[in-house]
Amino acid sequence: MAYEKTYDLLDLAIWMQSTREGVSLNEIAAKFNVSRRTAERMRDMILNHFPQTEEIICENNIKRWYIPQGTLKDFIQFSPEELSVLETACTLFANQQMSDKQQILQNVIHKIKAGIKPDVFRKIAPDAEALLEAEGFICRPGPKLLIDQQIISKIRQAILECHSIRIVYHNKTSGKESINTLDPYGFLYGERNHYLVAHHSDGYCADEIHNFILSNIKKVEITDTPFVPIAGFNLQEYAKQSFGAFHEPAFEVEWLFDKTVAQEASLYIFHPSQSIQRNADGSLTVKFKAGGRLEMDWHLYTWGEHVKVIKPQDWYQKHQD
């Protein structure tokens, strides 16, 4: 127990150096799952061992503390487990055709390794390599779409600079290409496709947001025109409105899993807003609200006859039509 408390104090110190906003007592209590009194004792231990810790008084007279940069430079080291997890993340990015993210993370890993003391690195490198060799990946079946990483880089630059972009977009349905001027907001990564989330700069469809399949974007040009994002738009909240990446008006969803798969289904998070109910006959009811009928259909096929759609009530009728 004493060792665990020491680790908690070191984690707290690292956390307090990683933020300029400082850390409050309530945040300490929540992160380490301790009482406020224990949080106060942890704070006092930090103040005793790191007298350079600074105090900030924020709104509502709330006090926060942070440790200046560089204070813990000789204390912070990386474990084999941490290095192997980062390397694993690189592999996952590569498997999902996210080579831009893979390259960025790989650069971070190189910087981390460069900062590790040589004698320490010699000790942990073999263990990190052994952990990597002990992990494997099951490749997801099905084709993976290739995306031009230069296009991704340009769009990312435009997002950071809040500049509109002009894209050449291939419409698979019509087989034709169109030129669209867009305000780019971000990316959504789906199981089948990855998408650019954007708003038409020319006022088309008013304030509606649209998703563009990244692999269908053939060319990108960053314009000189800055844009102001739609007030109140939040990409994370936007993503929650749908079961997958296809967006449509949200509707009430209710699925009934029979008792043979109820336990397995209870382990899934089908949607962030879901609620689950275990029924007396052993079945499981899952409810949530979202759009994305087609992607729901794809997923339901994986459960076969073991799931029944209760809502929407016209689910099966639409499929027959």
C-alpha positions as CSV (number, residue, x, y, z in Angstrom):
1,M,0.0,0.0,0.0
2,A,2.9,2.4,0.8
3,Y,4.4,1.8,-2.6
4,E,1.0,2.5,-4.3
5,K,0.8,5.9,-2.4
6,T,4.3,6.8,-3.6
7,Y,3.3,6.1,-7.2
8,D,0.2,8.2,-6.7
9,L,2.3,11.1,-5.5
10,L,4.6,10.8,-8.4
11,D,1.7,10.7,-10.8
12,L,0.2,13.7,-9.1
13,A,3.5,15.6,-9.5
14,I,3.8,14.7,-13.2
15,W,0.2,15.8,-13.7
16,M,0.8,19.1,-11.9
17,Q,3.8,19.8,-14.2
18,S,1.9,18.9,-17.3
19,T,-0.8,21.6,-16.9
20,R,-0.5,25.4,-16.8
21,E,-4.1,25.7,-15.5
22,G,-3.1,23.9,-12.3
23,V,-4.9,21.2,-10.4
24,S,-7.6,21.7,-7.8
25,L,-8.3,19.6,-4.7
26,N,-11.6,18.4,-6.2
27,E,-9.7,17.2,-9.3
28,I,-7.1,15.4,-7.1
29,A,-9.9,13.7,-5.1
30,A,-11.7,12.6,-8.3
31,K,-8.6,11.3,-10.2
32,F,-7.2,9.2,-7.3
33,N,-10.6,8.3,-5.8
34,V,-9.8,9.7,-2.4
35,S,-11.5,11.9,0.1
36,R,-10.9,15.7,0.1
37,R,-8.9,15.3,3.3
38,T,-6.6,12.8,1.6
39,A,-6.4,15.1,-1.4
40,E,-5.2,17.9,0.9
41,R,-2.5,15.6,2.4
42,M,-1.3,14.6,-1.1
43,R,-1.2,18.3,-2.0
44,D,0.8,19.1,1.1
45,M,3.3,16.3,0.4
46,I,3.9,17.8,-3.1
47,L,4.4,21.3,-1.6
48,N,6.9,19.9,0.9
49,H,9.0,18.1,-1.6
50,F,8.6,20.6,-4.4
51,P,8.6,24.1,-2.8
52,Q,8.7,25.7,-6.3
53,T,5.1,24.7,-6.8
54,E,2.9,27.7,-7.6
55,E,-0.6,28.5,-6.5
56,I,-3.2,30.1,-8.7
57,I,-6.5,31.6,-7.4
58,C,-9.2,31.3,-10.0
59,E,-12.9,32.2,-10.2
60,N,-15.0,31.6,-7.1
61,N,-11.8,31.7,-5.1
62,I,-10.9,28.2,-6.2
63,K,-7.2,27.4,-5.6
64,R,-5.1,25.4,-8.1
65,W,-1.5,24.3,-8.0
66,Y,1.1,23.6,-10.7
67,I,4.8,22.6,-10.8
68,P,7.0,24.7,-13.2
69,Q,8.3,23.0,-16.3
70,G,11.7,21.2,-15.9
71,T,11.3,20.5,-12.2
72,L,10.7,16.8,-12.7
73,K,13.1,16.2,-15.6
74,D,15.1,13.7,-13.6
75,F,12.0,11.9,-12.3
76,I,10.1,11.3,-15.5
77,Q,11.0,8.2,-17.3
78,F,9.1,5.8,-19.5
79,S,8.4,2.1,-18.8
80,P,8.7,-0.7,-21.4
81,E,4.9,-1.1,-21.2
82,E,4.4,2.6,-22.1
83,L,6.8,2.5,-25.0
84,S,5.3,-0.7,-26.4
85,V,1.7,0.8,-26.2
86,L,2.9,3.7,-28.3
87,E,4.5,1.4,-30.8
88,T,1.3,-0.7,-30.9
89,A,-0.8,2.5,-31.6
90,C,1.5,3.2,-34.6
91,T,0.7,-0.3,-35.9
92,L,-3.0,0.2,-35.4
93,F,-2.9,3.5,-37.3
94,A,-1.1,1.9,-40.2
95,N,-3.6,-1.0,-40.3
96,Q,-6.5,1.5,-40.5
97,Q,-4.9,3.5,-43.3
98,M,-4.1,6.4,-41.1
99,S,-0.5,6.8,-42.1
100,D,-0.5,10.6,-41.3
101,K,-1.3,9.9,-37.7
102,Q,1.1,7.0,-37.7
103,Q,3.9,9.3,-38.8
104,I,3.1,12.0,-36.2
105,L,3.0,9.4,-33.4
106,Q,6.2,7.8,-34.7
107,N,7.9,11.3,-34.5
108,V,6.6,11.6,-30.9
109,I,8.2,8.2,-30.0
110,H,11.5,9.2,-31.5
111,K,11.5,12.4,-29.4
112,I,10.6,10.4,-26.3
113,K,13.4,7.9,-26.9
114,A,15.9,10.7,-27.5
115,G,15.1,12.1,-24.1
116,I,15.6,8.9,-22.2
117,K,19.0,8.5,-20.6
118,P,21.2,6.0,-22.4
119,D,21.7,3.7,-19.5
120,V,17.9,3.6,-18.8
121,F,17.1,3.0,-22.4
122,R,19.5,0.0,-22.6
123,K,17.5,-1.5,-19.7
124,I,14.0,-0.9,-20.9
125,A,14.4,-1.4,-24.7
126,P,14.7,-5.2,-24.7
127,D,11.6,-5.4,-22.5
128,A,9.6,-3.1,-24.8
129,E,10.6,-5.1,-27.8
130,A,9.6,-8.4,-26.1
131,L,6.2,-6.9,-25.3
132,L,5.7,-5.9,-28.9
133,E,6.6,-9.4,-30.1
134,A,4.0,-10.8,-27.7
135,E,1.1,-8.8,-29.3
136,G,-0.6,-9.6,-32.5
137,F,-3.5,-8.2,-34.5
138,I,-6.5,-9.7,-36.2
139,C,-6.9,-8.0,-39.5
140,R,-10.5,-6.8,-40.1
141,P,-11.8,-8.6,-43.2
142,G,-12.9,-6.6,-46.2
143,P,-11.3,-4.0,-48.5
144,K,-9.6,-0.9,-47.1
145,L,-9.8,2.4,-49.1
146,L,-6.6,4.1,-50.0
147,I,-6.5,7.8,-49.1
148,D,-4.0,10.3,-50.4
149,Q,-2.1,11.5,-47.3
150,Q,-1.2,14.8,-49.0
151,I,-4.9,15.6,-49.2
152,I,-5.3,14.8,-45.5
153,S,-2.4,17.1,-44.6
154,K,-3.8,20.0,-46.6
155,I,-7.2,19.6,-45.0
156,R,-5.7,19.4,-41.6
157,Q,-3.7,22.6,-42.3
158,A,-6.9,24.4,-43.4
159,I,-8.7,23.3,-40.3
160,L,-6.0,24.7,-38.1
161,E,-5.9,28.0,-40.1
162,C,-9.7,28.2,-40.4
163,H,-9.4,28.6,-44.2
164,S,-11.9,27.4,-46.7
165,I,-10.9,24.7,-49.2
166,R,-11.8,23.9,-52.8
167,I,-12.1,20.2,-53.5
168,V,-12.6,18.0,-56.6
169,Y,-15.0,15.3,-55.5
170,H,-16.0,12.1,-57.3
171,N,-19.6,11.1,-56.9
172,K,-19.7,7.3,-57.1
173,T,-23.4,7.3,-57.9
174,S,-23.3,9.5,-60.9
175,G,-19.7,8.8,-61.8
176,K,-19.1,12.6,-62.2
177,E,-16.8,15.0,-60.5
178,S,-17.8,18.2,-58.9
179,I,-16.0,21.2,-57.5
180,N,-17.0,22.2,-53.9
181,T,-15.9,25.1,-51.8
182,L,-16.1,24.0,-48.1
183,D,-15.4,25.1,-44.6
184,P,-13.6,22.0,-43.1
185,Y,-14.5,21.1,-39.5
186,G,-12.8,17.8,-38.9
187,F,-12.7,14.1,-39.7
188,L,-14.9,11.1,-38.8
189,Y,-13.3,7.6,-38.9
190,G,-15.8,4.9,-39.7
191,E,-15.5,1.2,-40.2
192,R,-16.0,1.2,-43.9
193,N,-15.1,4.8,-44.8
194,H,-13.4,7.9,-43.4
195,Y,-15.1,11.2,-43.8
196,L,-14.4,15.0,-44.0
197,V,-17.0,16.9,-42.0
198,A,-17.6,20.3,-43.7
199,H,-20.0,23.1,-44.4
200,H,-20.5,24.5,-47.9
201,S,-18.9,28.0,-48.0
202,D,-21.3,29.3,-50.7
203,G,-24.3,29.0,-48.3
204,Y,-25.6,25.9,-49.9
205,C,-28.0,24.1,-47.5
206,A,-27.8,26.9,-45.1
207,D,-26.2,25.8,-41.8
208,E,-26.3,22.0,-42.6
209,I,-23.1,20.0,-42.1
210,H,-22.2,17.3,-44.7
211,N,-19.9,14.3,-44.7
212,F,-17.6,13.7,-47.7
213,I,-15.9,10.4,-48.2
214,L,-12.2,11.1,-48.0
215,S,-11.2,8.5,-50.6
216,N,-13.5,10.3,-53.1
217,I,-11.7,13.6,-52.7
218,K,-9.3,13.8,-55.7
219,K,-7.8,17.2,-55.2
220,V,-7.6,19.9,-52.4
221,E,-6.7,23.5,-52.6
222,I,-6.5,25.8,-49.6
223,T,-8.1,29.2,-50.4
224,D,-7.2,32.6,-49.0
225,T,-10.6,32.9,-47.5
226,P,-10.9,32.5,-43.7
227,F,-14.2,31.2,-42.3
228,V,-15.9,31.4,-39.0
229,P,-17.2,28.0,-37.7
230,I,-20.9,27.7,-37.1
231,A,-21.6,28.8,-33.5
232,G,-22.0,26.0,-31.1
233,F,-20.9,23.2,-33.5
234,N,-19.1,20.4,-31.7
235,L,-17.7,17.5,-33.7
236,Q,-18.0,15.0,-30.8
237,E,-21.6,15.9,-30.2
238,Y,-22.2,15.7,-34.0
239,A,-20.7,12.2,-34.1
240,K,-23.1,11.0,-31.3
241,Q,-26.1,11.9,-33.4
242,S,-25.6,8.8,-35.6
243,F,-24.9,5.1,-35.2
244,G,-22.1,5.4,-37.6
245,A,-20.8,8.0,-40.0
246,F,-24.0,8.3,-42.1
247,H,-26.1,11.2,-40.7
248,E,-29.8,11.5,-40.9
249,P,-32.5,12.7,-38.4
250,A,-32.2,10.7,-35.2
251,F,-35.0,8.3,-34.2
252,E,-35.8,6.0,-31.3
253,V,-34.1,2.7,-31.5
254,E,-34.9,-0.5,-29.4
255,W,-33.3,-3.8,-30.0
256,L,-34.2,-7.1,-28.2
257,F,-31.4,-9.7,-27.9
258,D,-32.5,-13.2,-27.0
259,K,-31.1,-15.0,-24.0
260,T,-28.5,-16.9,-26.0
261,V,-26.5,-13.7,-26.8
262,A,-27.8,-11.4,-24.0
263,Q,-24.6,-11.7,-22.0
264,E,-22.4,-11.0,-25.0
265,A,-24.6,-8.1,-26.1
266,S,-24.4,-6.5,-22.6
267,L,-20.7,-6.1,-23.1
268,Y,-21.1,-3.8,-26.1
269,I,-21.5,-0.1,-26.2
270,F,-23.7,0.3,-29.3
271,H,-24.2,4.0,-28.8
272,P,-23.1,6.6,-26.1
273,S,-26.7,7.3,-25.2
274,Q,-27.8,3.7,-24.8
275,S,-29.6,2.2,-21.9
276,I,-29.9,-1.5,-21.3
277,Q,-32.4,-3.6,-19.5
278,R,-32.1,-7.3,-18.5
279,N,-35.5,-9.0,-18.9
280,A,-37.0,-11.7,-16.8
281,D,-36.8,-14.3,-19.6
282,G,-33.0,-13.7,-19.9
283,S,-33.2,-11.5,-23.0
284,L,-31.6,-8.0,-23.1
285,T,-33.2,-4.8,-24.3
286,V,-31.0,-2.0,-25.7
287,K,-32.4,1.5,-26.3
288,F,-30.8,4.6,-27.8
289,K,-31.6,7.5,-30.1
290,A,-29.6,8.0,-33.3
291,G,-29.7,8.1,-37.1
292,G,-27.8,5.8,-39.4
293,R,-30.3,3.2,-40.5
294,L,-28.0,1.6,-43.1
295,E,-25.0,1.1,-40.7
296,M,-27.4,-0.3,-38.0
297,D,-28.6,-2.8,-40.6
298,W,-25.0,-3.8,-41.4
299,H,-24.3,-4.4,-37.7
300,L,-27.6,-6.2,-37.0
301,Y,-26.7,-8.8,-39.7
302,T,-23.8,-9.9,-37.5
303,W,-26.2,-11.0,-34.8
304,G,-28.4,-12.9,-37.2
305,E,-31.7,-14.2,-35.8
306,H,-30.7,-13.5,-32.2
307,V,-31.8,-9.9,-32.3
308,K,-35.1,-8.3,-33.1
309,V,-35.8,-4.7,-33.9
310,I,-38.7,-3.4,-31.7
311,K,-38.2,0.3,-32.7
312,P,-38.6,1.8,-35.3
313,Q,-41.8,-0.3,-35.7
314,D,-41.6,0.0,-39.5
315,W,-38.0,-1.4,-39.7
316,Y,-38.9,-4.7,-41.4
317,Q,-41.6,-3.1,-43.5
318,K,-39.1,-0.7,-45.0
319,H,-36.8,-3.6,-45.8
320,Q,-39.6,-5.5,-47.6
321,D,-40.5,-2.4,-49.5
